[in-house]
Amino acid sequence: MAEGWWTAKIRRTNSYVRARVSDSERAELAAWLTARQLQLFDWMHLADRRHGLNVVAALRATGATDADLLVAGLLHDCGKGPRVRLVHRVAWSLGQKYGERVWWAAGRLPTFALGLEKLRNHAERSAELAGRAGCSAVTMELIRHQETPRSEAGRLLLAADEAN
């Protein structure tokens, strides 16, 4: 049975609140990321770091080994930045479900206009940041088109993202 919208959002909220990255998980990344990519990972919000690690684990569980895809899975949300908080994400999700009026109303609250703008444009911004961190053009394209995949690798990324 498919997970309902509210169930999925509650699961994601729990994941956000409980997010942790162990020292061993962080150390393992140094084996396959460049120093600049690792710096970008460290800059991300803790919940997005945890989510990226979960997406990579899901990709690997499908047998994925392509480095471009795995790096895209890890960094695909880096454009949200470290200051997009849970309240911004809740407002974003409610706007997706109930319409842009939610975004309009939330945008009047302090920090919300910027938070919502980062969420709206995070795929493009994530691709740009990944490029500045030395990621390949393939990784950048996977990140840029994460919501509308153009390849089988992109579809794998989207499925792993949605599952986590």
Rosetta constraint file for C-alpha pairs under 8 A:
AtomPair CA 3 CA 7 HARMONIC 6.33 0.50
AtomPair CA 3 CA 8 HARMONIC 6.22 0.50
AtomPair CA 4 CA 8 HARMONIC 6.09 0.50
AtomPair CA 5 CA 9 HARMONIC 6.22 0.50
AtomPair CA 6 CA 10 HARMONIC 6.07 0.50
AtomPair CA 7 CA 11 HARMONIC 6.11 0.50
AtomPair CA 8 CA 12 HARMONIC 6.17 0.50
AtomPair CA 9 CA 13 HARMONIC 6.06 0.50
AtomPair CA 10 CA 14 HARMONIC 6.19 0.50
AtomPair CA 11 CA 15 HARMONIC 6.23 0.50
AtomPair CA 12 CA 16 HARMONIC 6.08 0.50
AtomPair CA 12 CA 164 HARMONIC 7.56 0.50
AtomPair CA 13 CA 17 HARMONIC 6.24 0.50
AtomPair CA 13 CA 86 HARMONIC 7.65 0.50
AtomPair CA 14 CA 18 HARMONIC 6.03 0.50
AtomPair CA 15 CA 19 HARMONIC 5.68 0.50
AtomPair CA 15 CA 47 HARMONIC 7.38 0.50
AtomPair CA 16 CA 47 HARMONIC 5.03 0.50
AtomPair CA 16 CA 86 HARMONIC 7.45 0.50
AtomPair CA 17 CA 47 HARMONIC 7.56 0.50
AtomPair CA 19 CA 46 HARMONIC 6.47 0.50
AtomPair CA 19 CA 47 HARMONIC 5.18 0.50
AtomPair CA 19 CA 50 HARMONIC 5.83 0.50
AtomPair CA 20 CA 46 HARMONIC 6.87 0.50
AtomPair CA 20 CA 47 HARMONIC 7.44 0.50
AtomPair CA 20 CA 50 HARMONIC 6.23 0.50
AtomPair CA 21 CA 25 HARMONIC 6.35 0.50
AtomPair CA 21 CA 26 HARMONIC 6.73 0.50
AtomPair CA 21 CA 46 HARMONIC 7.52 0.50
AtomPair CA 21 CA 49 HARMONIC 7.32 0.50
AtomPair CA 21 CA 50 HARMONIC 5.99 0.50
AtomPair CA 22 CA 26 HARMONIC 6.30 0.50
AtomPair CA 23 CA 27 HARMONIC 6.04 0.50
AtomPair CA 24 CA 28 HARMONIC 6.08 0.50
AtomPair CA 25 CA 29 HARMONIC 6.66 0.50
AtomPair CA 26 CA 30 HARMONIC 7.22 0.50
AtomPair CA 27 CA 31 HARMONIC 7.58 0.50
AtomPair CA 28 CA 32 HARMONIC 7.70 0.50
AtomPair CA 29 CA 33 HARMONIC 5.88 0.50
AtomPair CA 29 CA 38 HARMONIC 7.21 0.50
AtomPair CA 30 CA 34 HARMONIC 7.10 0.50
AtomPair CA 30 CA 35 HARMONIC 7.48 0.50
AtomPair CA 30 CA 38 HARMONIC 6.87 0.50
AtomPair CA 33 CA 37 HARMONIC 5.74 0.50
AtomPair CA 33 CA 38 HARMONIC 5.90 0.50
AtomPair CA 33 CA 71 HARMONIC 7.79 0.50
AtomPair CA 34 CA 38 HARMONIC 6.14 0.50
AtomPair CA 34 CA 134 HARMONIC 7.93 0.50
AtomPair CA 35 CA 39 HARMONIC 6.12 0.50
AtomPair CA 36 CA 40 HARMONIC 6.27 0.50
AtomPair CA 36 CA 133 HARMONIC 5.01 0.50
AtomPair CA 36 CA 134 HARMONIC 7.02 0.50
AtomPair CA 37 CA 41 HARMONIC 6.24 0.50
AtomPair CA 37 CA 130 HARMONIC 7.31 0.50
AtomPair CA 37 CA 133 HARMONIC 5.23 0.50
AtomPair CA 37 CA 134 HARMONIC 7.04 0.50
AtomPair CA 37 CA 135 HARMONIC 7.46 0.50
AtomPair CA 38 CA 42 HARMONIC 6.17 0.50
AtomPair CA 39 CA 43 HARMONIC 6.24 0.50
AtomPair CA 40 CA 44 HARMONIC 6.57 0.50
AtomPair CA 40 CA 75 HARMONIC 7.90 0.50
AtomPair CA 40 CA 78 HARMONIC 7.30 0.50
AtomPair CA 40 CA 129 HARMONIC 7.87 0.50
AtomPair CA 40 CA 130 HARMONIC 7.80 0.50
AtomPair CA 40 CA 133 HARMONIC 6.97 0.50
AtomPair CA 41 CA 49 HARMONIC 6.49 0.50
AtomPair CA 41 CA 74 HARMONIC 7.76 0.50
AtomPair CA 41 CA 75 HARMONIC 6.57 0.50
AtomPair CA 41 CA 78 HARMONIC 7.20 0.50
AtomPair CA 42 CA 49 HARMONIC 7.56 0.50
AtomPair CA 43 CA 78 HARMONIC 8.00 0.50
AtomPair CA 43 CA 81 HARMONIC 7.32 0.50
AtomPair CA 43 CA 82 HARMONIC 6.54 0.50
AtomPair CA 44 CA 48 HARMONIC 6.25 0.50
AtomPair CA 44 CA 49 HARMONIC 6.12 0.50
AtomPair CA 44 CA 78 HARMONIC 5.56 0.50
AtomPair CA 44 CA 80 HARMONIC 7.73 0.50
AtomPair CA 44 CA 81 HARMONIC 5.47 0.50
AtomPair CA 44 CA 82 HARMONIC 5.07 0.50
AtomPair CA 45 CA 49 HARMONIC 6.32 0.50
AtomPair CA 45 CA 81 HARMONIC 6.26 0.50
AtomPair CA 45 CA 82 HARMONIC 4.14 0.50
AtomPair CA 45 CA 83 HARMONIC 7.05 0.50
AtomPair CA 45 CA 84 HARMONIC 7.68 0.50
AtomPair CA 46 CA 50 HARMONIC 6.24 0.50
AtomPair CA 46 CA 82 HARMONIC 7.75 0.50
AtomPair CA 47 CA 51 HARMONIC 6.05 0.50
AtomPair CA 48 CA 52 HARMONIC 5.96 0.50
AtomPair CA 48 CA 77 HARMONIC 6.40 0.50
AtomPair CA 48 CA 78 HARMONIC 7.26 0.50
AtomPair CA 49 CA 53 HARMONIC 6.30 0.50
AtomPair CA 49 CA 74 HARMONIC 7.33 0.50
AtomPair CA 49 CA 75 HARMONIC 7.90 0.50
AtomPair CA 50 CA 54 HARMONIC 6.23 0.50
AtomPair CA 51 CA 55 HARMONIC 6.12 0.50
AtomPair CA 51 CA 74 HARMONIC 7.82 0.50
AtomPair CA 51 CA 164 HARMONIC 6.59 0.50
AtomPair CA 52 CA 56 HARMONIC 6.21 0.50
AtomPair CA 52 CA 73 HARMONIC 5.80 0.50
AtomPair CA 52 CA 74 HARMONIC 4.02 0.50
AtomPair CA 52 CA 75 HARMONIC 6.26 0.50
AtomPair CA 52 CA 76 HARMONIC 7.30 0.50
AtomPair CA 52 CA 77 HARMONIC 7.60 0.50
AtomPair CA 53 CA 57 HARMONIC 6.22 0.50
AtomPair CA 53 CA 73 HARMONIC 7.78 0.50
AtomPair CA 53 CA 74 HARMONIC 5.82 0.50
AtomPair CA 54 CA 58 HARMONIC 6.17 0.50
AtomPair CA 54 CA 164 HARMONIC 6.39 0.50
AtomPair CA 55 CA 59 HARMONIC 6.14 0.50
AtomPair CA 55 CA 73 HARMONIC 5.64 0.50
AtomPair CA 55 CA 74 HARMONIC 6.73 0.50
AtomPair CA 55 CA 157 HARMONIC 7.66 0.50
AtomPair CA 55 CA 160 HARMONIC 5.27 0.50
AtomPair CA 55 CA 161 HARMONIC 5.68 0.50
AtomPair CA 55 CA 164 HARMONIC 6.28 0.50
AtomPair CA 56 CA 60 HARMONIC 6.11 0.50
AtomPair CA 56 CA 70 HARMONIC 5.69 0.50
AtomPair CA 56 CA 71 HARMONIC 7.96 0.50
AtomPair CA 56 CA 73 HARMONIC 5.47 0.50
AtomPair CA 56 CA 74 HARMONIC 6.00 0.50
AtomPair CA 56 CA 160 HARMONIC 7.84 0.50
AtomPair CA 57 CA 61 HARMONIC 6.12 0.50
AtomPair CA 58 CA 62 HARMONIC 6.62 0.50
AtomPair CA 58 CA 160 HARMONIC 5.63 0.50
AtomPair CA 59 CA 63 HARMONIC 6.77 0.50
AtomPair CA 59 CA 64 HARMONIC 5.45 0.50
AtomPair CA 59 CA 70 HARMONIC 7.19 0.50
AtomPair CA 59 CA 73 HARMONIC 7.83 0.50
AtomPair CA 59 CA 156 HARMONIC 7.02 0.50
AtomPair CA 59 CA 157 HARMONIC 7.17 0.50
AtomPair CA 59 CA 160 HARMONIC 6.17 0.50
AtomPair CA 60 CA 64 HARMONIC 4.80 0.50
AtomPair CA 60 CA 65 HARMONIC 6.49 0.50
AtomPair CA 64 CA 69 HARMONIC 7.84 0.50
AtomPair CA 64 CA 70 HARMONIC 7.72 0.50
AtomPair CA 65 CA 69 HARMONIC 7.80 0.50
AtomPair CA 65 CA 70 HARMONIC 7.14 0.50
AtomPair CA 66 CA 70 HARMONIC 6.30 0.50
AtomPair CA 67 CA 71 HARMONIC 6.04 0.50
AtomPair CA 68 CA 72 HARMONIC 6.11 0.50
AtomPair CA 68 CA 135 HARMONIC 7.88 0.50
AtomPair CA 68 CA 136 HARMONIC 6.95 0.50
AtomPair CA 68 CA 138 HARMONIC 6.33 0.50
AtomPair CA 68 CA 139 HARMONIC 4.86 0.50
AtomPair CA 69 CA 73 HARMONIC 6.13 0.50
AtomPair CA 69 CA 139 HARMONIC 6.28 0.50
AtomPair CA 69 CA 142 HARMONIC 7.23 0.50
AtomPair CA 69 CA 153 HARMONIC 6.60 0.50
AtomPair CA 69 CA 154 HARMONIC 7.96 0.50
AtomPair CA 69 CA 157 HARMONIC 7.27 0.50
AtomPair CA 70 CA 74 HARMONIC 6.27 0.50
AtomPair CA 71 CA 75 HARMONIC 6.13 0.50
AtomPair CA 71 CA 135 HARMONIC 7.92 0.50
AtomPair CA 71 CA 139 HARMONIC 6.81 0.50
AtomPair CA 72 CA 76 HARMONIC 5.28 0.50
AtomPair CA 72 CA 139 HARMONIC 5.24 0.50
AtomPair CA 72 CA 140 HARMONIC 7.24 0.50
AtomPair CA 72 CA 142 HARMONIC 6.34 0.50
AtomPair CA 72 CA 143 HARMONIC 5.72 0.50
AtomPair CA 72 CA 157 HARMONIC 7.86 0.50
AtomPair CA 73 CA 143 HARMONIC 7.90 0.50
AtomPair CA 73 CA 157 HARMONIC 6.26 0.50
AtomPair CA 73 CA 161 HARMONIC 7.66 0.50
AtomPair CA 75 CA 126 HARMONIC 7.28 0.50
AtomPair CA 75 CA 130 HARMONIC 7.19 0.50
AtomPair CA 75 CA 143 HARMONIC 7.89 0.50
AtomPair CA 76 CA 123 HARMONIC 6.96 0.50
AtomPair CA 76 CA 126 HARMONIC 6.00 0.50
AtomPair CA 76 CA 127 HARMONIC 7.41 0.50
AtomPair CA 76 CA 143 HARMONIC 5.14 0.50
AtomPair CA 76 CA 146 HARMONIC 7.55 0.50
AtomPair CA 77 CA 81 HARMONIC 7.98 0.50
AtomPair CA 77 CA 122 HARMONIC 6.59 0.50
AtomPair CA 77 CA 123 HARMONIC 6.92 0.50
AtomPair CA 77 CA 126 HARMONIC 6.03 0.50
AtomPair CA 78 CA 122 HARMONIC 7.53 0.50
AtomPair CA 78 CA 125 HARMONIC 7.90 0.50
AtomPair CA 78 CA 126 HARMONIC 5.13 0.50
AtomPair CA 78 CA 129 HARMONIC 7.42 0.50
AtomPair CA 78 CA 130 HARMONIC 8.00 0.50
AtomPair CA 79 CA 118 HARMONIC 7.03 0.50
AtomPair CA 79 CA 121 HARMONIC 7.79 0.50
AtomPair CA 79 CA 122 HARMONIC 4.62 0.50
AtomPair CA 79 CA 123 HARMONIC 6.65 0.50
AtomPair CA 79 CA 124 HARMONIC 7.59 0.50
AtomPair CA 79 CA 125 HARMONIC 4.79 0.50
AtomPair CA 79 CA 126 HARMONIC 3.92 0.50
AtomPair CA 79 CA 127 HARMONIC 7.67 0.50
AtomPair CA 79 CA 129 HARMONIC 6.89 0.50
AtomPair CA 80 CA 84 HARMONIC 6.07 0.50
AtomPair CA 80 CA 118 HARMONIC 5.43 0.50
AtomPair CA 80 CA 119 HARMONIC 5.89 0.50
AtomPair CA 80 CA 122 HARMONIC 5.34 0.50
AtomPair CA 80 CA 125 HARMONIC 7.90 0.50
AtomPair CA 80 CA 126 HARMONIC 7.44 0.50
AtomPair CA 81 CA 118 HARMONIC 7.80 0.50
AtomPair CA 83 CA 115 HARMONIC 7.58 0.50
AtomPair CA 84 CA 88 HARMONIC 6.20 0.50
AtomPair CA 84 CA 89 HARMONIC 7.31 0.50
AtomPair CA 84 CA 115 HARMONIC 5.34 0.50
AtomPair CA 84 CA 118 HARMONIC 7.52 0.50
AtomPair CA 84 CA 119 HARMONIC 7.84 0.50
AtomPair CA 85 CA 89 HARMONIC 6.46 0.50
AtomPair CA 85 CA 115 HARMONIC 7.69 0.50
AtomPair CA 86 CA 90 HARMONIC 6.11 0.50
AtomPair CA 87 CA 91 HARMONIC 6.22 0.50
AtomPair CA 88 CA 92 HARMONIC 6.11 0.50
AtomPair CA 88 CA 112 HARMONIC 6.16 0.50
AtomPair CA 88 CA 115 HARMONIC 5.74 0.50
AtomPair CA 88 CA 116 HARMONIC 6.30 0.50
AtomPair CA 89 CA 93 HARMONIC 6.13 0.50
AtomPair CA 89 CA 116 HARMONIC 7.82 0.50
AtomPair CA 89 CA 119 HARMONIC 7.68 0.50
AtomPair CA 90 CA 94 HARMONIC 6.11 0.50
AtomPair CA 91 CA 95 HARMONIC 6.11 0.50
AtomPair CA 91 CA 102 HARMONIC 6.88 0.50
AtomPair CA 91 CA 103 HARMONIC 6.67 0.50
AtomPair CA 91 CA 106 HARMONIC 6.65 0.50
AtomPair CA 91 CA 116 HARMONIC 7.91 0.50
AtomPair CA 92 CA 96 HARMONIC 6.29 0.50
AtomPair CA 92 CA 103 HARMONIC 6.74 0.50
AtomPair CA 92 CA 116 HARMONIC 6.41 0.50
AtomPair CA 92 CA 119 HARMONIC 7.35 0.50
AtomPair CA 93 CA 97 HARMONIC 6.29 0.50
AtomPair CA 94 CA 98 HARMONIC 5.73 0.50
AtomPair CA 94 CA 99 HARMONIC 7.47 0.50
AtomPair CA 94 CA 102 HARMONIC 6.68 0.50
AtomPair CA 95 CA 99 HARMONIC 4.71 0.50
AtomPair CA 95 CA 100 HARMONIC 5.26 0.50
AtomPair CA 95 CA 101 HARMONIC 6.98 0.50
AtomPair CA 95 CA 102 HARMONIC 4.87 0.50
AtomPair CA 95 CA 103 HARMONIC 5.55 0.50
AtomPair CA 96 CA 100 HARMONIC 7.21 0.50
AtomPair CA 98 CA 102 HARMONIC 7.04 0.50
AtomPair CA 99 CA 103 HARMONIC 7.68 0.50
AtomPair CA 100 CA 104 HARMONIC 6.25 0.50
AtomPair CA 101 CA 105 HARMONIC 6.12 0.50
AtomPair CA 102 CA 106 HARMONIC 6.00 0.50
AtomPair CA 103 CA 107 HARMONIC 5.72 0.50
AtomPair CA 103 CA 116 HARMONIC 7.40 0.50
AtomPair CA 104 CA 108 HARMONIC 6.99 0.50
AtomPair CA 105 CA 109 HARMONIC 7.66 0.50
AtomPair CA 106 CA 112 HARMONIC 6.09 0.50
AtomPair CA 106 CA 113 HARMONIC 7.44 0.50
AtomPair CA 107 CA 111 HARMONIC 7.87 0.50
AtomPair CA 107 CA 112 HARMONIC 4.90 0.50
AtomPair CA 107 CA 113 HARMONIC 4.32 0.50
AtomPair CA 107 CA 116 HARMONIC 7.31 0.50
AtomPair CA 108 CA 112 HARMONIC 6.96 0.50
AtomPair CA 108 CA 113 HARMONIC 6.89 0.50
AtomPair CA 109 CA 113 HARMONIC 7.39 0.50
AtomPair CA 111 CA 115 HARMONIC 6.15 0.50
AtomPair CA 112 CA 116 HARMONIC 5.81 0.50
AtomPair CA 113 CA 117 HARMONIC 6.11 0.50
AtomPair CA 114 CA 118 HARMONIC 6.18 0.50
AtomPair CA 115 CA 119 HARMONIC 6.34 0.50
AtomPair CA 116 CA 120 HARMONIC 6.05 0.50
AtomPair CA 117 CA 121 HARMONIC 6.20 0.50
AtomPair CA 118 CA 122 HARMONIC 5.43 0.50
AtomPair CA 121 CA 125 HARMONIC 6.21 0.50
AtomPair CA 122 CA 126 HARMONIC 5.64 0.50
AtomPair CA 123 CA 127 HARMONIC 6.22 0.50
AtomPair CA 123 CA 143 HARMONIC 6.05 0.50
AtomPair CA 123 CA 144 HARMONIC 4.94 0.50
AtomPair CA 123 CA 145 HARMONIC 7.07 0.50
AtomPair CA 123 CA 146 HARMONIC 6.88 0.50
AtomPair CA 124 CA 128 HARMONIC 6.32 0.50
AtomPair CA 124 CA 143 HARMONIC 7.58 0.50
AtomPair CA 124 CA 144 HARMONIC 5.09 0.50
AtomPair CA 125 CA 129 HARMONIC 6.14 0.50
AtomPair CA 126 CA 130 HARMONIC 6.00 0.50
AtomPair CA 126 CA 143 HARMONIC 6.73 0.50
AtomPair CA 126 CA 144 HARMONIC 7.18 0.50
AtomPair CA 127 CA 131 HARMONIC 6.17 0.50
AtomPair CA 127 CA 139 HARMONIC 7.81 0.50
AtomPair CA 127 CA 140 HARMONIC 4.64 0.50
AtomPair CA 127 CA 141 HARMONIC 7.01 0.50
AtomPair CA 127 CA 143 HARMONIC 5.43 0.50
AtomPair CA 127 CA 144 HARMONIC 5.28 0.50
AtomPair CA 128 CA 132 HARMONIC 6.31 0.50
AtomPair CA 128 CA 140 HARMONIC 7.22 0.50
AtomPair CA 129 CA 133 HARMONIC 6.22 0.50
AtomPair CA 130 CA 134 HARMONIC 6.49 0.50
AtomPair CA 130 CA 135 HARMONIC 5.35 0.50
AtomPair CA 130 CA 139 HARMONIC 7.83 0.50
AtomPair CA 130 CA 140 HARMONIC 6.36 0.50
AtomPair CA 131 CA 135 HARMONIC 4.95 0.50
AtomPair CA 131 CA 136 HARMONIC 6.77 0.50
AtomPair CA 131 CA 137 HARMONIC 7.31 0.50
AtomPair CA 131 CA 140 HARMONIC 6.31 0.50
AtomPair CA 135 CA 139 HARMONIC 6.14 0.50
AtomPair CA 135 CA 140 HARMONIC 6.74 0.50
AtomPair CA 136 CA 140 HARMONIC 6.29 0.50
AtomPair CA 137 CA 141 HARMONIC 6.15 0.50
AtomPair CA 138 CA 142 HARMONIC 6.23 0.50
AtomPair CA 139 CA 143 HARMONIC 6.24 0.50
AtomPair CA 140 CA 144 HARMONIC 5.97 0.50
AtomPair CA 141 CA 145 HARMONIC 6.04 0.50
AtomPair CA 142 CA 146 HARMONIC 5.78 0.50
AtomPair CA 142 CA 149 HARMONIC 7.25 0.50
AtomPair CA 142 CA 153 HARMONIC 7.58 0.50
AtomPair CA 142 CA 154 HARMONIC 5.59 0.50
AtomPair CA 142 CA 157 HARMONIC 7.80 0.50
AtomPair CA 145 CA 149 HARMONIC 5.29 0.50
AtomPair CA 145 CA 150 HARMONIC 7.04 0.50
AtomPair CA 145 CA 154 HARMONIC 7.37 0.50
AtomPair CA 146 CA 154 HARMONIC 6.36 0.50
AtomPair CA 146 CA 157 HARMONIC 6.91 0.50
AtomPair CA 146 CA 158 HARMONIC 5.95 0.50
AtomPair CA 147 CA 158 HARMONIC 6.50 0.50
AtomPair CA 148 CA 154 HARMONIC 7.97 0.50
AtomPair CA 149 CA 153 HARMONIC 7.98 0.50
AtomPair CA 149 CA 154 HARMONIC 4.56 0.50
AtomPair CA 149 CA 155 HARMONIC 5.45 0.50
AtomPair CA 149 CA 158 HARMONIC 7.22 0.50
AtomPair CA 150 CA 154 HARMONIC 6.08 0.50
AtomPair CA 150 CA 155 HARMONIC 7.52 0.50
AtomPair CA 151 CA 155 HARMONIC 6.30 0.50
AtomPair CA 152 CA 156 HARMONIC 6.26 0.50
AtomPair CA 153 CA 157 HARMONIC 6.24 0.50
AtomPair CA 154 CA 158 HARMONIC 6.19 0.50
AtomPair CA 155 CA 159 HARMONIC 6.16 0.50
AtomPair CA 156 CA 160 HARMONIC 6.16 0.50
AtomPair CA 157 CA 161 HARMONIC 6.00 0.50
AtomPair CA 158 CA 162 HARMONIC 6.07 0.50
AtomPair CA 159 CA 163 HARMONIC 6.12 0.50
AtomPair CA 160 CA 164 HARMONIC 6.30 0.50
